[in-house]
Amino acid sequence: MKSAYELAMEKYEQQVGDLKTYSREQKEQLAEVDRKYDTKIAEARLNAEQKMQQAGENSQEAKQIQEELQKEIASLEEKKEHEKKELRASFDAEHG
C-alpha cells in the first residue's frame, strides 16, 4: 500500500507531465497578448481616473464609474484569456 506522500507525488507527476512546453516564439506570442490587454486595462484605469476627477464630490457618479471600470476590466481579462486559449489551441494543432 502506498503512503499519502507517494500518492500525492504520483498525482503531481501526472499533472506536471500534462503541462505543455512552448517554444520561445510561442511564449512571445502569448506575452504579446498579455501586453496588449494589460495596455487596454491601464488605459481604462486612466480614463476612469480622469472621469473620477471630473465627478468631484458626486459619489453616485464616482460609484458608477468604478462599476463600469470593474466591468470593463473583467471583459478585457476574459477576452485576453480567450485569445490566449485560441493561441494555445493553434500551437497544439501545429504539433498534433
C-alpha positions in Angstrom: 0.0 0.0 0.0 1.3 3.4 -0.9 1.7 6.3 1.5 -0.2 9.5 1.1 3.1 11.2 0.1 3.7 8.6 -2.6 0.2 9.0 -4.0 0.5 12.8 -3.9 3.8 12.6 -5.8 2.3 10.4 -8.5 -0.6 12.8 -8.9 1.8 15.7 -9.1 4.0 14.0 -11.7 0.9 13.3 -13.8 -0.1 16.9 -13.7 3.3 18.2 -14.5 3.6 15.7 -17.4 0.4 17.2 -18.8 1.8 20.8 -18.9 2.7 22.0 -22.3 6.0 23.4 -23.2 6.1 26.1 -25.7 8.8 27.4 -28.0 10.3 30.9 -27.4 8.3 32.2 -30.3 5.1 30.8 -28.9 5.8 32.2 -25.5 6.5 35.6 -27.1 3.1 35.4 -28.9 1.4 34.7 -25.6 3.3 37.5 -23.9 2.2 39.9 -26.7 -1.4 39.1 -25.9 -0.8 39.9 -22.3 0.9 43.2 -23.1 -2.0 44.2 -25.5 -4.6 43.6 -22.9 -2.6 45.0 -20.0 -2.3 48.2 -22.0 -6.0 48.3 -22.6 -6.6 47.8 -18.9 -4.2 50.6 -18.0 -5.9 52.9 -20.4 -9.3 52.1 -18.9 -8.0 52.8 -15.4 -6.6 56.2 -16.6 -9.8 57.1 -18.3 -11.8 56.2 -15.2 -9.4 58.2 -13.0 -10.0 61.2 -15.2 -13.7 60.8 -15.0 -13.5 60.4 -11.2 -11.6 63.8 -11.0 -14.3 65.4 -13.2 -17.0 63.9 -11.0 -15.6 65.6 -8.0 -17.8 65.3 -4.9 -20.5 63.4 -6.8 -20.3 60.0 -5.0 -23.1 58.4 -7.1 -21.3 59.2 -10.3 -18.0 58.0 -8.8 -19.6 54.7 -7.8 -21.0 54.3 -11.4 -17.6 55.0 -12.8 -16.0 52.4 -10.6 -18.6 49.8 -11.5 -18.1 50.5 -15.2 -14.4 50.1 -14.8 -14.7 46.8 -13.0 -17.0 45.5 -15.8 -14.6 46.7 -18.5 -11.6 45.1 -16.7 -13.4 41.8 -16.3 -14.4 41.9 -20.0 -10.8 42.6 -21.1 -9.5 39.8 -18.9 -12.0 37.4 -20.4 -11.0 38.4 -23.9 -7.3 38.1 -23.1 -7.8 34.6 -21.7 -9.9 33.6 -24.7 -7.3 34.9 -27.1 -4.6 33.0 -25.3 -6.7 29.8 -25.3 -7.1 30.1 -29.0 -3.4 30.6 -29.5 -2.6 27.6 -27.4 -5.1 25.5 -29.4 -3.4 26.6 -32.6 0.0 25.7 -31.1 -1.4 22.2 -30.2 -2.8 21.8 -33.7 0.6 22.6 -35.2 2.1 19.7 -33.2 -0.9 17.4 -33.4 
